[in-house]
């Protein structure tokens, strides 16, 4: 009996292949349609949430107040890179990393709250250590490093911190943990993926900023091959939504971003290039979509961390090492014109290395304004301890005269 | 453990099993499958506090969906005597991966102010290019490429990996190195006039 044409095994295989090809094309088309639809319904990039203007001026008769407190209590030989946030009704809550030495596997992130009643910092508590982080992110961790912290509009604390699985700090990646009860309890940390090359080398130092839609702008920097800053946008549920390069090349680190309005912001960066070292300044007028070329300011920068704060009157306060090549001086500078010009108003620490048998360095400043309008400067002393300077606006007003 | 971590760790276990698979070539198919499963189980079993796969993950990061699909195909091929990718598809895929990696990584790592990685967070242009590539691959019957791109995109939409960036679903450094070596060996043998090697 003769088989009809087209009914053989070869023909059946051909029909099967045609059906499979059609199904494949339909499936791929549906996936692309979903992807395009998600992209089309995505909200446009939001503007910055700028700090509200001042409402309560300095009280007449308020006496200048300037005090220094120890923050860490010497539990570890090494302590570094402090970040802090204001807990309304309580005061500053500080975070730093500490261990037996820099990069030690026993490094942990500590937290300590300022106790207004005793006028001192409370005992430090461990927020996260290496083994807990390993369990949470399901990958080996060698060391823990810089934290940075934000309190969002709903009162949640967002603690970003770096960790490295291999190599030095250039191998770092960012982790995120959040607390809904003022730092009493923290959710399991999660890993942010921010670099396509083994997720290597994204670090934090500067304070995050908020966008009007509640998402977070996280200033980060890279140290692998190049050294440059970026601004990540992180959603309210902790996912990376976008990023913008602030610079490229090998000369800038640790950006600090200060929004002025929904669209305008000024940023400062640590300088890691050829001398002369100067604090870098750059600006955006489109909510961080594009940034100006970084320019050297008049302020020296010996390749060291800085921090800046926008004051109630719109002026800027910047903490920096006022030296060309050492960290033995930590000073405050003030600008009335968005960082175009600066006046150094106070040397917080000044122990010239060439006059001391035991040179001390002051580094990684963090500026914070609390609900009571006081300004706080926290910083590392010799990578051994954390120190806190608190001053009020009356003191600042005197320095600005 | 999150599903994202489970998938990432399974990917590293599959990578180790794939590297080990030539050792089991002389065994019958059923034994080969069992031995590969044992290797994967060993890599996923806790060594002290973490499985070996977590140490690989710490060092190498998460593998892309492209790598995961290729590893799955390679593991299946080592058990079932069938080439799921196809030599002609490899001849298109690996040079494309190599060229993309050479063009992509220097810029993504800060070679200039242009950052192609940012497009992976959502770009009509990048999606359009991928859609065109997918259609061309379907038209020339490189079906494995269609499967890879569609799976990567679907995985990104579902948030299957920790990354939210489409590039991390399409490409990873290990894949780039493998593709580059594959291309270099092929070029070297062609220049030397040797017969081209069968692909594992």
Contacts between the chains, C-beta under 8 A, distances in Angstrom:
chain1	res1	chain2	res2	distance
A	20	B	143	7.9
A	21	B	138	7.1
A	21	B	141	7.7
A	21	B	143	7.2
A	24	B	138	6.6
A	24	B	143	6.1
A	24	B	146	5.5
A	24	B	147	7.1
A	24	B	150	7.8
A	25	B	138	5.5
A	25	B	146	7.7
A	27	B	150	6.1
A	28	B	134	5.4
A	28	B	138	7.0
A	28	B	146	5.5
A	28	B	149	7.3
A	28	B	150	4.2
A	31	B	150	4.9
A	31	B	153	5.1
A	31	B	154	4.9
A	31	B	157	7.3
A	32	B	127	6.9
A	32	B	130	7.7
A	32	B	131	4.9
A	32	B	134	7.2
A	32	B	150	7.9
A	32	B	153	6.8
A	34	B	154	7.9
A	34	B	157	5.8
A	35	B	127	5.6
A	35	B	153	5.5
A	35	B	156	7.8
A	35	B	157	6.1
A	36	B	124	7.5
A	36	B	127	6.1
A	38	B	122	8.0
A	38	B	157	6.7
A	39	B	122	5.3
A	39	B	123	7.9
A	39	B	124	6.2
A	39	B	127	6.6
A	42	B	122	6.1
A	131	B	49	6.6
A	134	B	49	6.6
A	134	B	50	5.9
A	134	B	54	7.3
A	135	B	49	7.3
A	137	B	5	7.5
A	138	B	1	5.9
A	138	B	2	7.8
A	138	B	5	4.0
A	138	B	8	7.5
A	138	B	9	6.4
A	138	B	50	7.5
A	138	B	54	5.5
A	138	B	57	6.9
A	139	B	50	7.7
A	139	B	54	5.0
A	139	B	55	7.8
A	139	B	57	4.2
A	139	B	58	4.1
A	140	B	50	6.0
A	140	B	54	5.7
A	140	B	55	4.6
A	140	B	57	7.5
A	140	B	58	3.5
A	140	B	59	7.5
A	141	B	58	6.8
A	142	B	58	7.9
A	165	B	58	3.4
A	165	B	59	6.2
A	166	B	58	6.8
A	166	B	59	5.2
A	190	B	162	7.5
A	191	B	162	5.5
A	192	B	162	7.9
A	193	B	61	7.9
A	193	B	62	7.5
A	193	B	161	7.6
A	193	B	162	5.2
A	193	B	163	3.6
A	193	B	164	7.3
A	193	B	165	6.7
A	193	B	168	6.1
A	195	B	108	7.6
A	195	B	109	7.8
A	195	B	117	7.5
A	196	B	104	7.3
A	196	B	105	7.0
A	196	B	108	5.0
A	196	B	117	5.2
A	196	B	120	7.8
A	196	B	165	7.2
A	196	B	167	5.2
A	196	B	168	6.2
A	196	B	171	7.1
A	196	B	172	7.9
A	197	B	105	6.1
A	197	B	108	7.0
A	197	B	109	6.0
A	197	B	173	5.7
A	198	B	59	7.7
A	198	B	60	6.1
A	198	B	61	4.3
A	198	B	172	7.9
A	198	B	173	5.8
A	199	B	61	4.6
A	199	B	62	7.7
A	199	B	163	7.9
A	200	B	61	7.8
A	222	B	109	7.6
A	222	B	110	6.1
A	224	B	109	6.9
A	225	B	109	5.2
A	225	B	110	6.6
A	226	B	109	6.2
A	226	B	110	3.2
A	226	B	111	7.4
A	228	B	110	5.1
A	239	B	159	8.0
A	239	B	164	5.0
A	240	B	121	7.1
A	240	B	163	7.9
A	240	B	164	5.2
A	240	B	165	7.2
A	241	B	121	6.2
A	241	B	164	7.2
A	242	B	118	6.6
A	242	B	121	4.7
A	242	B	122	7.4
A	243	B	115	7.4
A	243	B	117	7.7
A	243	B	118	5.7
A	243	B	121	7.2
A	244	B	118	7.1
A	245	B	110	7.6
A	245	B	113	5.8
A	245	B	115	4.9
A	245	B	118	7.7
A	247	B	113	7.6
A	248	B	110	4.8
A	248	B	111	7.3
A	248	B	112	5.8
A	248	B	113	4.6
A	249	B	110	6.9
